[in-house]
Amino acid sequence: ENTIMGYNSIGPQLGTLPANADFSSSQFRAVVRSGAGWALPSVQGQKVSGILQDAPESGIVALVQTGDVSPCIFGGTVSAGDALTVSSAGKLIAATVGEYVLGRAVEGGAADAIGSMLITHEGPLPGCVLSYQIDLARIADGDVLTTFTPGIKGKILKFSAAVNTVVTTGSKASTLNLEIGTTNVTGGALALTSANCTPLGAVVDASAITAANTFGATDSISIEASSTTAFSEGSVNLLIVIGFDT
């Protein structure tokens, strides 16, 4: 067991490669093997090797933990159990579909907090996109989709609409939101308007989903509408991005 700046770390460690840059402010960030040394990630979600345990300057051998429990620095709000990937700055954030899962959060925390994670190297986060086409003129306040049960465990990550028939009548609108069971997902408000439901192929994203978005194999998902001024025409594909709970 090693104690570094008051935090305990255990498990496999590599300490024979130098830092490719000045890491004096990068302790507990994720790093990737690059050439003959270590570098910070270049893009969000990329495959990385482990967590930097010390703070070497460029050219100095770096201590990198590659397994078991390690301190880490969060790049956004994280909940215990979240699958974690890396930001482009090497901080740990909740993974979305297709991003490399370095491990799981042992505890939750806010952006820039130092927490702990179990390094598991799970690979890309599996998931799917649920698609539901609807004619906008049929939307009224209330359920648009009622109690669909995916039959798996997972987490709703994103909610969007893709326009496949444009809206031509002005001043129409409706706001859609998601429910798991009878509980509203926190965030994920999808505001559809005459202005944004054109041109063909336009994609309208809901607000960020921040909580109450996990579901079990027997839980159902619903879509409901509110603040509707009835559309006269147009249609969209509603797209729900789901990450599987592995």
Disulfide bonds with the S-S distance in Angstrom:
none
